[in-house]
Amino acid sequence: MISGTGVNGVAVHCLLLTQYLLSRGHRVLLLHRPDAWIGDRPGLEGAEKFVTTFGRSPKELIRVTRRLNQFEPDVLHTHMSSAHTYGMLARILSRRPVVATAHSSSLQLHWWFNNFVIATSPDAERHHVTVNRVRRSAMRMIPSFIDTSRFPVIAPEERAAARLTLGIDQGAFVIGCVGDICERKRQIDMVRALAVVLQREPSARLLLVGGHFKDYYAELQQVAADLGVTDRIIAPGSRNDVAALLAALDVFALVSRKESSPLAVLEAMSRGLPVIATDVGMLADFVAEGTTGHIVKVSDVAAISNHLLAFAADPERRQRMGDAAQLAARTRYDVAVLGPQTEQVLTEAAAIRNRPPFGFVAGLCGS
């Protein structure tokens, strides 16, 4: 069950996991909202699909319960808040075991009802144990993953083509970030760092790929204007060709104040880019300090600037760290590596037979 509609890290995670489980010969029923991005993705032809609003009305709850009864799943796996709530209700009303993947940290009732909770970062794991009171024995920590075959190492001709498309000089030093332009991602810190870098590296450009949160983007534009760097920033908005746009970069930077397991960093690493990231969520695990990039404190513009200047001055250093980054992405964070771990949790959960206090209710919703 996935209750989000757009394309984001959660949707990609769920897509890759579903494709992996299908490749392993499992039967999969995918419940999603109307017009959800995941609904018509290629590679899901073997899955059964069921569209639901995840509404709280008795009519919708009965409709979903009847579909589940028809499918007879061994285990339910939920992603995002409304799906987690449906999982909680299923856990209360039936013997079906439920696994929830926690893609973020929040204070909600439903976490306690799951047989297992998969956290995508150690911070999220600690949060759910200490705040949501999830039993330690029910917690599992499995990082987010990507399909590295979709993000191959950047070839020189691909970089040249990407820069031509974006109108960036071939010899420029290009810094990039992928993610909604919003306060949580703190791209303004990148704009401030760009101003410092330009004093010694006039060719520097900043590519910001992602949807514009109106108020924050207006603030970012004002900061850029005050610093005189507006014409050095390219912000094409939300795009569906991220892999191609990454080819234009020399360095990837994600300087968020809050994250869990951002796939954008893994995608950049898979393409062979060194990364500068803040010490939040899984970023310090993804990025090995001094080996695949650098970890900085949130809002430490001076540190961001210094690392960028060091990369600008030393192409061989960029290459060395980029090579290490792509190796780490392929050997540690590919779906072929982490998919089996999630499969094992689902298998373990499937062996559980809960004792539902109101199981007779589910029986009333049979086919």
C-alpha positions in Angstrom: 0.0 0.0 0.0 1.3 3.4 -0.9 -0.8 6.5 -0.3 1.3 9.2 -2.0 0.5 10.3 -5.6 3.6 12.1 -6.9 7.1 11.0 -7.9 9.4 11.2 -4.9 11.8 9.0 -3.0 9.0 7.0 -1.4 7.3 6.2 -4.7 10.7 5.2 -6.3 11.5 3.0 -3.3 8.1 1.3 -3.5 8.4 0.9 -7.3 11.8 -0.7 -7.1 10.8 -3.0 -4.3 7.7 -4.2 -6.1 9.7 -4.9 -9.3 12.2 -6.8 -7.2 9.5 -8.9 -5.5 7.9 -9.7 -8.8 11.3 -10.8 -10.2 11.6 -13.2 -7.2 8.3 -14.8 -8.2 6.1 -13.3 -5.5 2.5 -12.3 -6.1 2.0 -8.6 -5.4 -1.2 -6.6 -5.0 -0.4 -2.9 -5.3 -2.9 -0.5 -3.7 -2.5 3.1 -4.7 -4.5 6.3 -5.1 -6.2 7.4 -8.4 -3.8 9.0 -10.8 -0.8 8.1 -8.7 2.6 8.2 -10.5 3.4 4.6 -9.5 0.2 3.3 -11.0 1.3 3.2 -14.6 5.1 2.6 -14.3 6.7 0.1 -16.5 7.9 -3.1 -14.9 4.7 -3.6 -12.8 2.9 -5.6 -15.4 3.0 -8.7 -13.3 1.4 -7.0 -10.3 -2.3 -6.8 -9.6 -3.4 -3.3 -8.9 -6.3 -1.8 -6.9 -7.1 1.9 -6.8 -8.3 3.4 -3.5 -8.7 6.9 -2.0 -7.5 5.6 1.4 -10.5 7.4 2.7 -11.8 6.9 6.2 -15.4 6.2 5.3 -16.9 2.8 6.2 -17.8 2.2 2.5 -14.1 2.6 1.4 -12.8 0.6 4.3 -15.2 -2.3 3.4 -14.3 -2.1 -0.3 -10.5 -2.4 0.5 -11.1 -5.1 3.0 -13.0 -7.2 0.5 -10.2 -6.8 -2.1 -7.7 -7.9 0.5 -9.8 -10.9 1.4 -10.0 -11.9 -2.3 -6.2 -11.6 -2.7 -5.4 -13.3 0.6 -2.0 -11.7 1.2 0.5 -13.3 3.5 1.7 -9.9 4.6 0.8 -6.2 4.2 3.5 -3.6 3.5 2.6 0.1 3.9 4.3 3.3 2.7 3.2 6.8 3.8 0.7 8.0 6.4 -2.8 7.1 5.1 -1.5 3.7 4.0 0.0 3.2 7.4 -3.4 3.9 8.9 -5.0 1.3 6.7 -2.3 -1.1 7.8 -3.1 -0.4 11.4 -6.8 -1.1 10.8 -6.0 -4.3 9.0 -3.8 -5.4 11.9 -6.6 -4.7 14.4 -9.3 -6.4 12.3 -7.5 -9.5 11.0 -4.6 -11.9 11.6 -2.7 -10.5 8.7 0.8 -9.3 9.7 1.8 -5.7 8.8 5.2 -4.2 8.0 5.5 -0.4 7.7 8.4 1.4 6.1 9.1 4.7 7.9 10.4 7.1 5.3 10.2 10.0 7.8 9.9 10.7 11.5 6.5 11.6 12.9 4.5 11.2 16.1 1.5 9.0 15.1 -0.5 6.2 16.7 -0.3 3.7 14.0 3.4 2.8 14.4 2.8 0.7 17.5 0.4 -1.7 15.7 2.8 -2.9 13.1 4.5 -6.3 13.5 7.7 -4.7 12.1 8.7 -1.2 11.3 11.5 -0.7 8.8 13.4 2.6 9.4 15.5 4.0 6.5 18.1 5.7 8.8 19.5 5.2 12.4 17.9 8.5 13.4 14.5 7.3 12.2 15.0 4.1 14.1 15.8 5.9 17.3 12.8 8.2 16.9 10.3 5.4 16.5 11.7 3.5 19.5 11.9 6.6 21.8 9.0 8.7 20.6 6.5 6.2 19.1 7.4 3.5 21.5 7.9 0.8 18.8 9.4 -2.2 20.4 13.1 -2.6 19.6 12.5 -6.2 18.7 10.0 -4.9 16.0 12.5 -2.4 14.5 14.6 -3.1 11.4 17.0 -0.6 9.8 17.3 -0.9 6.0 18.6 2.1 4.0 16.8 3.4 0.9 18.0 2.0 -2.4 18.2 2.8 -6.1 18.6 0.9 -9.4 22.2 1.9 -10.2 21.8 0.6 -13.8 19.6 3.7 -14.4 22.4 6.0 -13.2 25.6 4.9 -15.0 28.9 6.7 -14.7 28.9 10.0 -16.7 30.7 9.8 -20.1 32.5 12.9 -21.4 30.2 13.2 -24.4 27.1 13.0 -22.2 28.4 15.8 -20.0 29.0 17.9 -23.0 25.5 17.3 -24.3 23.9 18.0 -21.0 25.7 21.3 -20.6 24.8 22.3 -24.2 21.1 21.6 -23.4 21.2 23.7 -20.3 23.2 26.6 -21.9 26.2 26.0 -19.6 29.8 26.6 -20.8 31.7 23.4 -21.3 34.6 24.6 -19.1 32.4 25.8 -16.2 32.6 24.3 -12.7 29.1 23.1 -12.1 27.6 22.5 -8.7 24.2 20.8 -8.5 21.3 19.8 -6.2 18.1 17.8 -6.9 15.1 18.3 -4.6 12.2 20.7 -4.0 13.5 24.2 -3.5 12.2 24.7 0.1 13.4 25.7 3.5 14.1 22.0 4.6 16.5 21.6 1.7 18.2 25.0 2.4 19.3 25.8 -1.1 19.9 29.4 0.0 23.0 28.1 1.8 24.2 26.9 -1.6 23.5 30.3 -3.1 25.6 31.9 -0.4 28.4 29.4 -1.0 28.3 30.1 -4.7 28.9 33.8 -4.0 32.1 32.8 -2.1 33.3 30.3 -4.8 32.8 32.8 -7.6 35.4 35.1 -6.0 38.1 32.5 -6.9 36.4 30.5 -9.6 34.5 32.8 -11.9 33.2 29.9 -14.1 31.2 28.4 -11.2 27.5 27.7 -11.9 24.7 26.4 -9.6 22.1 24.0 -11.0 19.0 23.7 -8.8 16.6 21.0 -10.0 13.2 20.7 -8.3 9.8 22.2 -7.7 9.7 25.8 -6.4 8.0 26.5 -3.1 6.8 30.0 -3.8 7.8 31.9 -0.7 11.1 30.2 -0.2 12.0 30.5 -3.9 11.2 34.2 -3.8 13.5 34.5 -0.8 16.3 32.6 -2.6 15.9 34.9 -5.6 16.3 37.9 -3.4 19.4 36.5 -1.7 20.9 35.8 -5.1 20.1 39.3 -6.3 21.7 40.8 -3.2 24.8 38.8 -3.7 24.9 39.5 -7.5 24.8 35.8 -8.5 21.4 35.6 -10.2 22.8 35.0 -13.6 25.0 32.1 -12.3 22.0 30.0 -11.2 20.0 27.7 -13.4 16.7 26.5 -11.9 14.7 24.6 -14.5 12.0 23.4 -12.0 10.8 19.9 -11.5 12.1 17.5 -14.2 11.7 13.8 -15.0 15.1 13.5 -16.7 17.2 13.8 -13.5 19.7 11.2 -14.6 20.5 13.3 -17.7 20.7 16.5 -15.8 23.2 15.0 -13.3 25.6 14.5 -16.3 26.1 18.3 -16.4 27.6 18.4 -12.9 31.1 18.3 -11.4 29.9 18.1 -7.8 26.6 17.3 -6.1 25.6 19.1 -2.9 22.7 18.5 -0.6 22.7 20.8 2.4 19.4 20.1 4.0 18.5 20.7 7.6 16.5 17.5 7.8 16.6 14.3 5.8 16.1 10.5 6.1 17.5 8.6 3.2 17.5 10.9 0.2 17.8 9.0 -3.0 19.1 12.0 -4.9 22.5 11.6 -3.2 22.7 7.9 -4.1 21.8 8.7 -7.7 24.5 11.3 -7.9 27.0 8.9 -6.4 26.0 6.2 -8.9 26.8 8.6 -11.7 30.3 9.1 -10.3 29.9 12.5 -8.6 31.6 13.5 -5.4 29.1 14.8 -2.8 28.9 17.5 -0.2 26.1 16.8 2.3 25.0 17.9 5.8 25.2 15.6 8.8 21.5 14.6 9.0 19.7 11.4 8.5 21.6 8.7 6.5 23.8 11.3 4.7 26.9 10.6 6.9 26.5 6.9 6.1 26.0 7.5 2.4 28.9 9.9 2.1 32.2 8.7 3.5 34.1 11.8 4.7 37.2 12.4 2.6 36.6 9.3 0.5 33.4 9.9 -1.5 32.9 13.5 -0.5 32.5 15.7 2.6 30.0 16.0 5.5 29.3 19.5 6.9 27.2 20.9 9.6 23.8 22.4 8.7 24.2 26.0 7.5 28.0 25.9 7.6 28.4 28.0 4.5 32.2 28.5 5.1 32.8 24.7 5.1 30.6 24.2 2.0 32.5 27.0 0.2 35.9 25.6 1.2 35.1 22.1 0.0 33.7 23.5 -3.3 36.8 25.5 -3.9 39.0 22.5 -3.2 37.0 20.5 -5.8 37.1 23.4 -8.3 40.9 23.5 -8.0 41.6 19.8 -8.3 39.8 17.8 -11.1 41.8 14.7 -10.1 40.4 14.9 -6.6 36.9 15.1 -8.0 37.6 12.1 -10.2 39.1 10.0 -7.3 36.1 10.7 -5.0 33.6 10.2 -7.7 35.0 6.8 -8.6 34.8 5.8 -4.9 31.2 7.2 -4.8 30.0 5.1 -7.7 31.6 2.0 -6.2 29.8 2.6 -2.9 26.5 3.1 -4.5 26.7 -0.1 -6.5 28.0 -2.3 -3.7 26.0 -1.0 -0.8 22.8 0.8 -2.0 21.6 -1.0 -5.1 18.2 -2.7 -4.9 19.9 -6.0 -5.7 21.8 -5.6 -2.4 19.1 -4.3 -0.1 16.0 -5.8 -1.8 16.8 -9.2 -0.3 16.9 -7.7 3.2 13.4 -6.2 2.9 12.2 -9.5 1.4 13.6 -11.3 4.5 11.6 -9.0 6.8 8.4 -9.6 4.9 9.1 -13.3 5.0 9.6 -13.2 8.7 6.4 -11.2 9.2 4.4 -13.5 7.0 5.0 -16.3 9.5 3.2 -14.3 12.3 -0.4 -15.0 13.1 -1.8 -12.1 15.1 -4.7 -12.3 17.5 -7.1 -9.7 16.3 -9.4 -8.3 19.0 -12.1 -7.5 16.4 -11.4 -10.0 13.7 -15.0 -10.9 13.2 -15.5 -7.5 11.7 -13.2 -8.3 8.7 -15.3 -11.5 8.2 -18.3 -9.3 7.6 -16.5 -7.7 4.7 -15.8 -10.9 2.8 -16.1 -11.2 -1.0 
